[in-house]
């Protein structure tokens, strides 16, 4: 089940978050793509391999540019 809507609600309820990355291995970009808040902040991890080094580098890039 895609949790993008739940994650969006949580972020909207917690003002002041400067930067975040949405990691998900069950919901594709289409689910997160319906919300502007996740634009450029979503990483679809592979459920078989998990969080890879490539995912980590991408997450760090996203977090280093919070705007």
C-alpha positions as CSV (number, residue, x, y, z in Angstrom):
1,X,0.0,0.0,0.0
2,X,1.3,3.4,-0.9
3,X,1.9,5.7,2.1
4,X,2.5,8.9,0.1
5,X,-0.8,10.5,1.4
6,X,0.1,9.7,5.0
7,X,3.6,11.0,4.7
8,X,2.2,14.2,3.1
9,X,-0.2,14.7,5.9
10,X,2.5,14.2,8.5
11,X,4.8,16.8,6.8
12,X,1.9,19.3,6.6
13,X,1.2,18.8,10.4
14,X,4.9,19.3,11.3
15,X,5.9,22.7,10.1
16,X,9.5,23.7,10.1
17,X,11.0,20.7,8.4
18,X,13.9,22.1,6.4
19,X,14.7,19.0,4.4
20,X,13.6,15.4,4.0
21,X,13.8,12.4,1.7
22,X,11.0,10.1,1.1
23,X,12.2,6.5,0.8
24,X,9.8,3.8,-0.3
25,X,10.1,0.3,-1.7
26,X,6.4,-0.3,-2.1
27,X,5.0,2.8,-3.7
28,X,6.3,4.0,-7.0
29,X,7.0,7.6,-8.1
30,X,3.4,7.8,-9.4
31,X,2.1,7.8,-5.9
32,X,4.5,10.4,-4.6
33,X,4.3,12.3,-7.9
34,X,0.7,13.3,-7.1
35,X,2.0,15.7,-4.3
36,X,4.2,18.7,-5.0
37,X,5.8,18.4,-1.6
38,X,7.7,15.3,-2.7
39,X,9.0,16.7,-6.0
40,X,12.8,16.0,-6.1
41,X,12.6,14.3,-2.7
42,X,11.4,10.8,-3.5
43,X,13.7,7.7,-3.8
44,X,12.1,4.4,-4.9
45,X,14.3,1.8,-3.3
46,X,14.4,-1.8,-4.6
47,X,12.6,-4.3,-2.3
48,X,15.1,-6.9,-3.3
49,X,18.3,-5.0,-2.7
50,X,17.2,-2.5,-0.1
51,X,18.8,0.9,0.4
52,X,21.9,0.9,-1.8
53,X,25.0,3.1,-1.9
54,X,23.5,4.8,-5.0
55,X,20.3,5.5,-3.0
56,X,22.4,6.9,-0.1
57,X,24.4,9.2,-2.4
58,X,21.1,10.5,-3.9
59,X,19.6,11.0,-0.5
60,X,22.6,12.9,0.7
61,X,22.4,15.1,-2.4
62,X,18.8,15.8,-1.7
63,X,19.4,16.6,2.0
64,X,22.3,18.9,1.2
65,X,19.9,21.1,-0.9
66,X,16.8,21.5,1.3
67,X,15.0,24.1,-0.8
